[in-house]
Amino acid sequence: MAQHSPPLAGITVIALEHAIAAPLATRQLAELGARVIKIERTDGGDFARHYDSRARGLSSHFVWTNRSKESLTLDLKKAAGLDVLNTLLSTADVFIQNLAPGAATKMGLDKQTLAVRNPKLIVCDISGYGSSGPHSSRKAYDLLIQAEAGFLGITGNQAQGAKSGISIADIAAGTQAHAAILAALIQRGKTGLGSHIEISMLEAMTEWMGYPLYYSLDEAAQPARTGTDHATIYPYGCFRTGGDFEASAGEVMIGIQNQREWEKFCRNVLGDEKLIAAPEYANNSDRSQNRESLRVIIEEKFRGLRAEEVIEALEVCGIACAKANSIAELWQHPQLRALNRFIEVETEAGILEALEPPARSDSFKASVTKVPALGENSRAILEELGYTGKEIDVLAAARVI
């Protein structure tokens, strides 16, 4: 099929954003072809720029969520800065913000005020807890929402809950904001009018908690915290391999789904057909109830095998399995490399490898461009708005940009 322009070509998104949720949403819009202008503070910009310096001096979080955008620095506490923003919003298609509760409204950046000047504008507000209710004014960070949404109650082990190793609440809000904005653009194509989207991290994360909610319906017990094991199916979890279970040997995730697979596992992988008839492991409920003793048996069998040997034996039997990769191994994952998922992206620290957006289309190519330096595009954007070089110099001297 012939390649066309990305579907959001011609769409302008103004992003008053920081951290992860909104930046992830806008990065995805940018890679569908939208022009995303990221508004940043003059005194350091998005604070996610300073979370760490692990990406060759740049923040790993920022590099991940902010490629394919333009950076405009503005001091919105000054009238001249707010004037620039309002000029941009007067012709923009989408405005997304995730400031502290009430901050956007105080600056006149609420949907009702903006719609007077630009009725086609789609406004997306991302918050921690929503715009009303007893928690609406609370500060909200990813780990706080993980706790509030019950996620810590189903992760970890019996002794202690565990957080997600990634910003899962932010990701939930960002991906759902992205989808809602796309829907609003379609709706605008039908009505000619913009709309107001509200997404809270709590609501987004609670949507992802749907299975535990229904599992615990009518005051039933919630899913047990079982580490890397499945809460109700066994053996379904990570098992150590290698001579003395040294760290380099690796772990293998096994997912046995039914009795037939259990019998093949005993017979062909463990080499112990007697386990099939053992009453304590007769069915999934028995195996799940006696998982600790079964784990000892399985890992003893795996002690003399490398992870790759275990995986090979499992695949011969048609049993689902996976290598529990380290992050270093993920960078070199043979499947990702075979699919040509890695590309190069320009940054102020030089060229970095990056992943292409996961959804590929045969009708357009994703628009992936550089990670902007702070304020890199400020002068060019102001020139587009009609500011002269002298006027821009005055704004710079007054630290408006």
KOLDREN-682912 format. One line per field, with one value per residue: residue in three letters; x, y, z of N, C-alpha, C in turn; residue number from 1. Coordinates in steps of 0.02 Angstrom, whole numbers. Layout:
# KOLDREN-682912
residuo: Ala|...
nc1: X|...
nc2: Y|...
nc3: Z|...
cac1: X|...
cac2: Y|...
cac3: Z|...
cc1: X|...
cc2: Y|...
cc3: Z|...
num: NUM|...
//
This chain:
# KOLDREN-682912
residuo: Met|Ala|Gln|His|Ser|Pro|Pro|Leu|Ala|Gly|Ile|Thr|Val|Ile|Ala|Leu|Glu|His|Ala|Ile|Ala|Ala|Pro|Leu|Ala|Thr|Arg|Gln|Leu|Ala|Glu|Leu|Gly|Ala|Arg|Val|Ile|Lys|Ile|Glu|Arg|Thr|Asp|Gly|Gly|Asp|Phe|Ala|Arg|His|Tyr|Asp|Ser|Arg|Ala|Arg|Gly|Leu|Ser|Ser|His|Phe|Val|Trp|Thr|Asn|Arg|Ser|Lys|Glu|Ser|Leu|Thr|Leu|Asp|Leu|Lys|Lys|Ala|Ala|Gly|Leu|Asp|Val|Leu|Asn|Thr|Leu|Leu|Ser|Thr|Ala|Asp|Val|Phe|Ile|Gln|Asn|Leu|Ala|Pro|Gly|Ala|Ala|Thr|Lys|Met|Gly|Leu|Asp|Lys|Gln|Thr|Leu|Ala|Val|Arg|Asn|Pro|Lys|Leu|Ile|Val|Cys|Asp|Ile|Ser|Gly|Tyr|Gly|Ser|Ser|Gly|Pro|His|Ser|Ser|Arg|Lys|Ala|Tyr|Asp|Leu|Leu|Ile|Gln|Ala|Glu|Ala|Gly|Phe|Leu|Gly|Ile|Thr|Gly|Asn|Gln|Ala|Gln|Gly|Ala|Lys|Ser|Gly|Ile|Ser|Ile|Ala|Asp|Ile|Ala|Ala|Gly|Thr|Gln|Ala|His|Ala|Ala|Ile|Leu|Ala|Ala|Leu|Ile|Gln|Arg|Gly|Lys|Thr|Gly|Leu|Gly|Ser|His|Ile|Glu|Ile|Ser|Met|Leu|Glu|Ala|Met|Thr|Glu|Trp|Met|Gly|Tyr|Pro|Leu|Tyr|Tyr|Ser|Leu|Asp|Glu|Ala|Ala|Gln|Pro|Ala|Arg|Thr|Gly|Thr|Asp|His|Ala|Thr|Ile|Tyr|Pro|Tyr|Gly|Cys|Phe|Arg|Thr|Gly|Gly|Asp|Phe|Glu|Ala|Ser|Ala|Gly|Glu|Val|Met|Ile|Gly|Ile|Gln|Asn|Gln|Arg|Glu|Trp|Glu|Lys|Phe|Cys|Arg|Asn|Val|Leu|Gly|Asp|Glu|Lys|Leu|Ile|Ala|Ala|Pro|Glu|Tyr|Ala|Asn|Asn|Ser|Asp|Arg|Ser|Gln|Asn|Arg|Glu|Ser|Leu|Arg|Val|Ile|Ile|Glu|Glu|Lys|Phe|Arg|Gly|Leu|Arg|Ala|Glu|Glu|Val|Ile|Glu|Ala|Leu|Glu|Val|Cys|Gly|Ile|Ala|Cys|Ala|Lys|Ala|Asn|Ser|Ile|Ala|Glu|Leu|Trp|Gln|His|Pro|Gln|Leu|Arg|Ala|Leu|Asn|Arg|Phe|Ile|Glu|Val|Glu|Thr|Glu|Ala|Gly|Ile|Leu|Glu|Ala|Leu|Glu|Pro|Pro|Ala|Arg|Ser|Asp|Ser|Phe|Lys|Ala|Ser|Val|Thr|Lys|Val|Pro|Ala|Leu|Gly|Glu|Asn|Ser|Arg|Ala|Ile|Leu|Glu|Glu|Leu|Gly|Tyr|Thr|Gly|Lys|Glu|Ile|Asp|Val|Leu|Ala|Ala|Ala|Arg|Val|Ile
nc1: 42|22|119|63|44|68|-74|-110|-53|-41|-112|-104|-35|-34|61|58|148|218|325|266|136|56|161|189|69|68|184|150|48|125|202|110|102|63|100|186|200|292|272|381|452|555|657|734|644|535|520|553|663|767|765|857|1021|1051|1046|1163|1198|1077|905|830|691|644|697|633|494|483|528|515|455|434|518|469|510|428|385|253|203|219|142|174|222|109|30|92|67|-75|-93|-43|-137|-251|-263|-235|-261|-269|-257|-165|-143|-60|-47|-31|-175|-304|-218|-212|-338|-332|-250|-331|-346|-442|-569|-692|-657|-559|-632|-708|-623|-573|-670|-653|-557|-486|-480|-382|-374|-267|-262|-226|-331|-450|-569|-660|-734|-678|-539|-486|-397|-278|-101|-28|69|151|179|100|-27|-26|-33|-154|-247|-253|-158|-38|-85|-100|19|191|239|179|225|248|194|230|294|260|390|397|323|175|45|51|74|-45|-137|-84|-90|-226|-270|-215|-290|-418|-406|-385|-512|-588|-544|-596|-731|-742|-727|-852|-940|-883|-842|-742|-695|-704|-594|-572|-458|-410|-272|-303|-428|-391|-296|-374|-461|-375|-367|-471|-490|-448|-545|-670|-643|-645|-775|-928|-875|-784|-626|-478|-363|-221|-57|74|207|308|229|78|-81|-180|-156|-50|96|140|242|401|550|703|858|1006|1172|1212|1109|1158|1169|1191|1135|999|819|669|510|366|214|91|-61|-164|-222|-173|-55|15|39|121|228|276|311|398|483|520|544|481|362|287|241|123|22|26|-63|-62|-36|-131|-228|-256|-297|-248|-111|-88|-115|-14|103|231|303|302|375|504|532|528|630|740|753|786|910|1026|1022|1037|952|917|915|809|703|706|668|539|476|478|382|272|237|199|320|450|599|663|714|853|872|979|983|861|886|958|869|829|711|655|760|758|637|669|651|725|782|869|884|899|978|1023|1133|1189|1171|1049|996|830|662|550|379|259|146|131|98|43|9|61|211|280|309|452|557|687|740|702|812|807|702|740|669|611|637|613|477|416|449|369|246|247|330|462|641|700|599|592|718|701|605|681|781|707|680|566|559
nc2: -60|114|240|371|540|557|525|632|744|918|947|1040|1034|1101|1090|1099|1038|912|791|626|576|668|707|579|552|658|634|519|572|660|571|520|618|746|917|955|1072|1101|1178|1251|1288|1431|1419|1294|1207|1067|968|836|830|824|712|607|567|470|438|459|580|643|644|489|469|586|581|468|508|626|646|701|825|1006|1129|1263|1393|1479|1605|1597|1669|1797|1928|1944|1819|1738|1795|1753|1614|1613|1665|1561|1462|1510|1468|1335|1155|1060|1066|1017|984|955|1018|1071|1048|1160|1257|1288|1343|1461|1536|1566|1464|1370|1262|1329|1467|1466|1418|1523|1600|1506|1398|1274|1209|1071|1024|946|893|827|752|710|659|703|838|868|817|739|719|799|907|855|822|721|585|457|337|361|351|219|158|210|159|26|-57|-94|-185|-304|-342|-396|-498|-615|-557|-422|-283|-229|-102|-56|-73|24|181|155|206|335|299|233|340|425|349|328|460|494|410|462|593|569|516|630|715|649|664|803|819|784|872|997|1063|1088|996|948|856|758|674|572|512|419|367|313|216|136|83|-7|-97|-183|-327|-375|-305|-361|-493|-485|-460|-426|-424|-526|-613|-526|-547|-646|-590|-643|-635|-666|-765|-830|-788|-886|-996|-1136|-1235|-1073|-954|-880|-974|-1029|-1067|-1166|-1211|-1179|-1097|-975|-798|-770|-873|-860|-840|-929|-902|-994|-1049|-1145|-1202|-1297|-1466|-1559|-1500|-1496|-1632|-1663|-1582|-1641|-1767|-1748|-1638|-1625|-1757|-1848|-1946|-1992|-1885|-1847|-1925|-1896|-1855|-1728|-1643|-1659|-1583|-1415|-1334|-1406|-1403|-1266|-1240|-1311|-1251|-1213|-1329|-1391|-1301|-1321|-1449|-1428|-1330|-1400|-1495|-1410|-1368|-1416|-1364|-1239|-1082|-1070|-1203|-1255|-1180|-1226|-1361|-1343|-1279|-1378|-1460|-1382|-1293|-1140|-1013|-903|-805|-728|-583|-473|-292|-257|-368|-350|-240|-303|-394|-532|-546|-416|-355|-427|-384|-258|-149|-49|116|269|417|591|690|819|766|690|554|434|266|210|152|114|175|59|18|-21|40|8|113|236|315|322|477|517|616|725|736|878|1011|1115|1249|1256|1284|1406|1539|1520|1484|1599|1689|1637|1676|1808|1895|2012|2008|2097|2114|1985|1977|2068|2001|1892|1953|1997|1881|1813|1715
nc3: 0|-36|43|149|211|389|497|583|530|511|624|772|931|1089|1231|1399|1505|1615|1698|1671|1624|1538|1446|1387|1321|1226|1155|1085|1004|929|855|773|683|725|763|902|1025|1160|1311|1422|1583|1614|1704|1707|1651|1609|1750|1741|1663|1748|1826|1823|1758|1667|1532|1444|1505|1497|1556|1584|1589|1527|1396|1349|1343|1270|1140|967|978|998|1093|1191|1293|1423|1538|1629|1731|1701|1610|1475|1439|1457|1361|1242|1250|1244|1117|1039|1074|1017|887|892|890|992|1167|1302|1473|1629|1754|1928|2036|1992|1942|1803|1780|1856|1776|1673|1582|1567|1495|1467|1460|1359|1250|1206|1129|1040|977|922|989|1071|1235|1353|1514|1630|1785|1959|2041|1988|1953|2052|2210|2367|2364|2267|2274|2312|2303|2177|2138|2042|2121|2231|2178|2135|2259|2310|2220|2249|2193|2254|2342|2276|2224|2245|2385|2512|2627|2601|2503|2332|2227|2056|1936|1841|1787|1810|1838|1785|1652|1623|1629|1530|1410|1399|1389|1266|1179|1202|1154|1018|988|1013|912|801|832|825|690|649|713|712|823|971|1121|1295|1391|1531|1629|1759|1854|1953|1912|1788|1826|1907|1813|1753|1853|1844|1838|1971|2045|2006|2038|2173|2205|2296|2426|2430|2455|2405|2264|2305|2358|2266|2224|2085|2041|1965|2031|2045|1964|1940|1900|1866|1841|1890|1885|1954|1872|1832|1892|2036|2059|2019|1986|1851|1783|1761|1757|1719|1655|1672|1602|1635|1580|1584|1622|1533|1486|1606|1630|1520|1551|1671|1623|1511|1532|1670|1688|1773|1794|1898|1971|1911|1959|2092|2237|2298|2196|2101|2030|1967|2075|2185|2156|2162|2295|2356|2316|2363|2399|2275|2199|2250|2202|2062|2041|2087|1987|1885|1919|1860|1733|1604|1576|1441|1400|1474|1420|1288|1305|1355|1248|1150|1201|1185|1284|1360|1386|1447|1445|1587|1567|1590|1592|1511|1428|1364|1282|1183|1130|1032|956|948|880|761|710|675|764|824|811|767|864|873|997|1117|1174|1079|960|1002|1027|997|1021|890|874|938|862|697|534|368|289|325|387|548|630|689|777|844|1018|1104|1156|1302|1273|1142|1024|1041|987|849|849|900|799|698|748|722|791|798|776|865|960|1012|1069|1173|1251|1287|1362|1468|1528|1493|1400
cac1: 0|60|127|34|64|39|-144|-119|-18|-82|-141|-57|-48|3|65|84|154|278|326|259|71|42|213|182|12|84|234|114|15|177|225|58|108|45|153|178|241|296|285|423|474|620|707|748|598|501|564|575|729|817|754|921|1064|1076|1047|1222|1193|1007|859|800|619|630|713|580|427|482|553|468|420|471|520|462|511|387|369|181|186|224|89|198|226|41|6|119|30|-143|-90|-37|-199|-306|-268|-216|-313|-273|-219|-162|-105|-63|-21|-61|-248|-327|-168|-231|-397|-310|-219|-379|-334|-495|-604|-743|-625|-525|-680|-732|-576|-561|-721|-633|-502|-496|-442|-375|-345|-247|-251|-217|-392|-510|-580|-706|-728|-638|-467|-469|-341|-218|-46|-31|126|136|178|43|-87|-21|-57|-225|-288|-252|-110|11|-117|-100|87|237|229|135|254|251|176|285|274|281|456|389|271|117|-13|61|65|-117|-169|-59|-115|-298|-277|-200|-348|-475|-394|-399|-585|-613|-530|-647|-795|-740|-739|-924|-978|-849|-828|-696|-726|-664|-579|-542|-433|-370|-229|-338|-478|-356|-265|-428|-484|-328|-377|-537|-493|-452|-609|-723|-624|-660|-843|-969|-832|-741|-555|-443|-309|-164|7|111|271|305|183|8|-116|-225|-135|17|151|139|284|473|588|775|893|1078|1207|1200|1062|1195|1130|1200|1098|935|755|623|439|328|142|52|-130|-214|-198|-133|12|47|63|179|282|304|338|450|529|546|563|455|292|252|209|56|-26|33|-127|-54|-28|-177|-261|-228|-310|-201|-44|-84|-115|49|152|298|337|311|430|566|542|543|695|791|762|817|975|1079|1008|1036|886|904|899|741|658|704|628|469|449|467|318|218|218|217|376|486|659|657|772|877|863|1033|962|807|916|982|820|833|648|651|810|734|582|696|615|769|799|913|851|946|969|1078|1191|1209|1123|1033|950|762|614|495|314|243|95|155|46|68|-15|101|269|279|350|495|611|734|721|725|844|763|694|774|628|576|644|580|404|396|452|308|190|253|375|524|701|710|548|613|775|673|574|735|815|662|673|498|573
cac2: 0|176|276|437|581|531|546|694|799|977|957|1071|1020|1141|1047|1129|970|891|721|571|561|710|699|516|561|702|601|475|614|686|519|512|673|811|961|964|1125|1089|1239|1234|1342|1459|1402|1222|1169|1009|941|769|835|819|652|571|586|404|430|498|646|665|606|432|481|639|555|421|535|693|652|721|886|1069|1158|1336|1414|1538|1620|1611|1716|1863|1938|1934|1747|1713|1820|1708|1552|1624|1672|1493|1425|1538|1432|1265|1103|1024|1092|967|1008|916|1059|1060|1061|1229|1305|1309|1387|1526|1573|1574|1411|1319|1252|1380|1529|1455|1405|1587|1621|1452|1347|1209|1183|1013|1034|885|904|767|767|651|631|732|908|875|763|755|714|835|954|819|809|651|558|389|287|375|325|146|139|229|117|-44|-96|-123|-240|-367|-356|-414|-565|-615|-515|-351|-263|-204|-55|-71|-45|79|228|124|250|387|269|221|404|451|311|340|528|489|381|508|649|545|512|699|740|620|697|871|813|777|928|1060|1093|1054|964|950|789|754|607|571|453|370|332|273|158|92|46|-63|-143|-214|-398|-383|-279|-410|-553|-473|-435|-447|-429|-586|-598|-503|-593|-649|-567|-705|-623|-675|-820|-815|-793|-944|-1051|-1159|-1187|-1015|-905|-883|-1027|-1022|-1120|-1162|-1252|-1159|-1041|-913|-745|-770|-929|-833|-869|-944|-898|-1050|-1038|-1206|-1179|-1350|-1530|-1592|-1470|-1518|-1700|-1661|-1551|-1692|-1823|-1732|-1586|-1645|-1828|-1879|-1961|-2006|-1824|-1840|-1960|-1874|-1823|-1657|-1604|-1691|-1533|-1348|-1310|-1439|-1377|-1197|-1243|-1341|-1224|-1209|-1394|-1404|-1258|-1354|-1505|-1402|-1298|-1452|-1524|-1360|-1348|-1435|-1339|-1168|-1057|-1085|-1274|-1263|-1152|-1272|-1419|-1322|-1264|-1443|-1486|-1335|-1259|-1069|-996|-842|-790|-669|-545|-411|-236|-262|-418|-322|-199|-347|-447|-554|-535|-345|-341|-456|-342|-191|-100|3|170|319|480|644|726|865|726|649|505|379|216|216|105|141|163|-12|4|-4|43|6|172|294|303|363|537|516|665|731|758|948|1044|1164|1313|1252|1310|1466|1594|1503|1485|1669|1719|1616|1714|1877|1935|2031|1988|2143|2098|1922|1993|2100|1948|1851|1992|2001|1811|1787|1652
cac3: 0|-40|106|149|269|452|503|620|498|510|690|819|1001|1138|1291|1461|1533|1650|1721|1624|1595|1479|1394|1350|1275|1171|1112|1040|955|885|810|722|636|752|786|975|1054|1232|1349|1480|1626|1594|1755|1710|1608|1637|1802|1722|1633|1801|1867|1826|1701|1646|1459|1422|1534|1495|1597|1549|1584|1479|1329|1331|1332|1241|1072|915|1000|999|1161|1197|1363|1438|1608|1627|1784|1671|1562|1407|1428|1450|1296|1191|1254|1220|1045|1013|1085|977|824|902|887|1055|1224|1355|1531|1691|1808|1993|2036|1991|1916|1736|1785|1882|1721|1619|1533|1572|1432|1456|1439|1296|1197|1180|1077|992|992|894|1030|1115|1297|1393|1580|1666|1856|2000|2070|1958|1969|2107|2259|2427|2352|2206|2284|2334|2257|2154|2101|2019|2175|2274|2145|2140|2326|2317|2176|2270|2156|2301|2378|2238|2201|2298|2413|2571|2680|2585|2435|2292|2176|1988|1921|1795|1809|1781|1843|1735|1586|1614|1614|1467|1353|1392|1363|1194|1145|1208|1109|951|982|1011|845|757|849|798|618|638|742|703|888|1016|1179|1357|1415|1597|1646|1820|1861|1994|1872|1737|1858|1931|1754|1743|1909|1834|1858|2044|2071|1996|2075|2244|2209|2353|2485|2426|2466|2345|2243|2351|2332|2254|2192|2012|2025|1954|2095|2050|1920|1958|1901|1821|1875|1875|1918|1946|1835|1837|1941|2106|2053|2014|1954|1779|1752|1738|1777|1665|1671|1644|1606|1621|1579|1589|1647|1480|1487|1667|1620|1474|1589|1716|1586|1462|1555|1735|1686|1833|1780|1961|1995|1882|2003|2162|2256|2316|2134|2054|1986|1976|2143|2229|2142|2186|2368|2377|2269|2390|2392|2204|2176|2269|2155|1995|2039|2094|1920|1841|1945|1813|1665|1592|1558|1371|1395|1500|1370|1230|1324|1361|1181|1117|1228|1172|1346|1357|1430|1429|1483|1630|1543|1620|1546|1461|1379|1325|1230|1129|1120|962|920|933|829|698|686|660|806|849|766|798|878|890|1060|1129|1195|1023|935|1046|1001|1024|992|850|904|931|811|631|483|299|253|342|429|609|627|748|770|899|1086|1103|1212|1334|1238|1077|969|1064|941|786|859|907|732|663|774|699|833|765|812|921|1012|1043|1112|1233|1292|1316|1414|1526|1550|1477|1363
cc1: 44|62|100|63|35|-30|-155|-79|-65|-116|-87|-80|-4|2|98|91|218|271|314|191|56|96|208|124|32|139|200|76|66|198|172|55|90|107|140|227|236|315|323|441|543|675|716|701|561|546|586|642|784|807|819|963|1092|1080|1100|1216|1122|964|827|725|604|643|658|516|426|515|496|428|465|466|519|462|470|380|296|158|190|173|112|204|157|11|29|79|-40|-145|-84|-103|-256|-315|-250|-276|-324|-230|-223|-119|-113|-29|-53|-135|-263|-280|-188|-290|-378|-279|-267|-372|-383|-533|-654|-713|-593|-573|-708|-688|-566|-609|-703|-579|-525|-451|-442|-339|-330|-231|-239|-282|-456|-521|-629|-698|-679|-563|-443|-409|-277|-164|-47|32|112|130|119|-21|-85|-50|-132|-271|-286|-200|-59|-18|-117|-31|132|224|187|160|246|229|237|258|291|349|455|331|202|54|-9|48|-9|-152|-148|-87|-190|-313|-265|-260|-408|-467|-406|-474|-615|-600|-579|-714|-797|-750|-812|-962|-948|-828|-778|-732|-678|-656|-547|-521|-393|-330|-265|-389|-445|-326|-319|-458|-439|-334|-442|-541|-493|-517|-664|-708|-645|-732|-880|-927|-792|-668|-522|-389|-250|-102|53|177|265|259|114|-30|-157|-205|-63|33|145|177|356|506|662|804|967|1107|1193|1152|1099|1156|1134|1160|1030|876|712|551|402|254|103|-22|-182|-181|-155|-62|50|76|123|239|316|342|401|501|561|570|540|380|252|216|137|4|-22|-29|-119|-46|-78|-211|-234|-239|-262|-130|-36|-79|-48|107|223|337|349|367|497|582|563|613|752|806|798|888|1032|1069|1014|966|868|886|828|690|651|661|554|439|437|400|259|193|243|272|409|548|646|719|790|864|918|1014|905|833|937|933|818|769|640|700|788|678|604|661|659|788|847|875|905|928|1027|1141|1217|1154|1113|989|882|719|564|430|290|191|121|98|78|47|23|159|265|328|392|553|647|701|746|763|796|762|724|735|594|579|606|504|380|399|391|248|194|297|439|584|714|662|566|672|751|643|628|770|773|647|600|505|640
cc2: 62|210|348|477|550|561|611|752|858|993|987|1059|1065|1104|1086|1071|962|818|672|569|602|704|633|521|602|673|555|514|640|633|495|572|741|852|974|1017|1118|1154|1220|1297|1367|1437|1327|1179|1115|977|869|770|820|759|612|597|524|396|476|571|675|620|550|442|532|616|510|455|600|700|677|784|947|1097|1234|1353|1478|1545|1642|1653|1788|1870|1925|1860|1717|1736|1774|1642|1560|1634|1603|1455|1450|1502|1358|1218|1069|1061|1039|993|961|954|1039|1078|1136|1278|1331|1357|1457|1569|1584|1523|1354|1317|1308|1446|1521|1447|1469|1610|1569|1395|1278|1174|1124|1023|969|902|837|786|703|618|658|803|920|816|779|754|758|882|920|819|735|635|484|338|298|346|249|122|151|183|43|-87|-129|-181|-306|-383|-370|-485|-559|-567|-440|-339|-237|-156|-84|-40|11|123|208|167|307|360|256|285|431|415|322|412|529|463|428|568|629|541|582|731|713|654|768|872|808|840|996|1094|1052|1022|967|878|795|682|613|507|399|331|288|209|110|53|-15|-115|-182|-287|-407|-358|-331|-476|-548|-449|-464|-464|-495|-565|-575|-552|-589|-619|-627|-694|-627|-733|-793|-828|-858|-1004|-1071|-1226|-1134|-960|-915|-937|-1019|-1081|-1115|-1197|-1236|-1100|-974|-862|-749|-825|-906|-871|-879|-938|-954|-1035|-1100|-1191|-1234|-1416|-1566|-1565|-1490|-1588|-1702|-1631|-1602|-1745|-1804|-1680|-1606|-1717|-1866|-1891|-1975|-1945|-1817|-1870|-1939|-1835|-1749|-1612|-1628|-1642|-1464|-1321|-1340|-1412|-1306|-1196|-1268|-1315|-1222|-1274|-1411|-1362|-1291|-1410|-1479|-1372|-1347|-1484|-1476|-1342|-1363|-1409|-1263|-1147|-1075|-1159|-1288|-1238|-1198|-1332|-1402|-1309|-1328|-1472|-1439|-1299|-1187|-1054|-932|-836|-727|-625|-488|-354|-237|-313|-393|-279|-242|-402|-468|-542|-461|-325|-368|-415|-271|-136|-42|52|217|384|530|676|775|829|682|600|449|329|225|163|142|132|92|-29|27|-6|39|67|235|273|349|420|542|565|674|745|829|968|1096|1229|1313|1287|1376|1522|1580|1507|1557|1706|1700|1657|1788|1922|1951|2008|2032|2128|2033|1934|2026|2048|1905|1888|1997|1931|1787|1721|1625
cc3: 0|29|99|207|332|463|539|591|493|576|736|890|1044|1204|1348|1509|1572|1671|1664|1588|1532|1427|1355|1300|1215|1126|1063|986|905|834|762|676|663|768|860|998|1130|1267|1412|1519|1604|1642|1762|1670|1646|1689|1788|1686|1683|1847|1876|1768|1668|1570|1430|1443|1533|1539|1557|1539|1529|1407|1305|1308|1292|1172|1026|933|990|1070|1158|1271|1371|1514|1609|1686|1760|1615|1490|1389|1416|1383|1239|1190|1226|1145|1012|1018|1042|910|831|896|954|1107|1279|1412|1589|1748|1875|1992|2038|1958|1847|1738|1809|1827|1663|1564|1541|1506|1418|1430|1370|1237|1167|1122|1023|1005|965|937|1073|1176|1336|1458|1613|1738|1895|2019|2038|1984|2025|2155|2314|2416|2295|2214|2305|2280|2238|2114|2087|2076|2222|2244|2143|2206|2331|2277|2194|2236|2202|2340|2341|2209|2260|2322|2476|2625|2665|2513|2398|2239|2107|1976|1870|1818|1782|1785|1793|1665|1572|1595|1546|1406|1344|1370|1288|1155|1146|1162|1037|939|975|943|794|768|821|722|601|659|728|767|928|1074|1238|1382|1483|1611|1711|1823|1902|1953|1819|1768|1883|1873|1742|1799|1903|1856|1934|2074|2064|2032|2148|2255|2270|2415|2487|2436|2401|2326|2290|2317|2327|2216|2116|1992|2008|2019|2101|2007|1938|1925|1846|1857|1855|1917|1903|1909|1851|1897|2013|2108|2052|1973|1879|1744|1727|1766|1715|1691|1634|1653|1587|1631|1592|1610|1596|1480|1550|1659|1573|1509|1634|1677|1546|1484|1621|1735|1747|1825|1844|1988|1970|1928|2076|2183|2272|2255|2080|2006|2003|2046|2192|2219|2169|2262|2394|2335|2298|2383|2319|2175|2191|2220|2086|1993|2051|2027|1874|1862|1897|1743|1662|1571|1486|1360|1420|1449|1310|1245|1328|1293|1141|1138|1213|1234|1344|1407|1405|1471|1524|1617|1589|1570|1492|1408|1336|1269|1170|1112|1046|923|902|879|761|667|669|700|829|795|802|806|899|956|1067|1153|1139|1003|987|1009|1035|991|948|887|890|878|743|581|414|258|270|386|490|603|691|735|837|966|1093|1166|1241|1295|1168|1021|985|1011|876|792|864|840|691|684|755|741|792|807|872|978|1048|1090|1178|1280|1325|1372|1477|1556|1544|1440|1384
num: 1|2|3|4|5|6|7|8|9|10|11|12|13|14|15|16|17|18|19|20|21|22|23|24|25|26|27|28|29|30|31|32|33|34|35|36|37|38|39|40|41|42|43|44|45|46|47|48|49|50|51|52|53|54|55|56|57|58|59|60|61|62|63|64|65|66|67|68|69|70|71|72|73|74|75|76|77|78|79|80|81|82|83|84|85|86|87|88|89|90|91|92|93|94|95|96|97|98|99|100|101|102|103|104|105|106|107|108|109|110|111|112|113|114|115|116|117|118|119|120|121|122|123|124|125|126|127|128|129|130|131|132|133|134|135|136|137|138|139|140|141|142|143|144|145|146|147|148|149|150|151|152|153|154|155|156|157|158|159|160|161|162|163|164|165|166|167|168|169|170|171|172|173|174|175|176|177|178|179|180|181|182|183|184|185|186|187|188|189|190|191|192|193|194|195|196|197|198|199|200|201|202|203|204|205|206|207|208|209|210|211|212|213|214|215|216|217|218|219|220|221|222|223|224|225|226|227|228|229|230|231|232|233|234|235|236|237|238|239|240|241|242|243|244|245|246|247|248|249|250|251|252|253|254|255|256|257|258|259|260|261|262|263|264|265|266|267|268|269|270|271|272|273|274|275|276|277|278|279|280|281|282|283|284|285|286|287|288|289|290|291|292|293|294|295|296|297|298|299|300|301|302|303|304|305|306|307|308|309|310|311|312|313|314|315|316|317|318|319|320|321|322|323|324|325|326|327|328|329|330|331|332|333|334|335|336|337|338|339|340|341|342|343|344|345|346|347|348|349|350|351|352|353|354|355|356|357|358|359|360|361|362|363|364|365|366|367|368|369|370|371|372|373|374|375|376|377|378|379|380|381|382|383|384|385|386|387|388|389|390|391|392|393|394|395|396|397|398|399|400|401
//
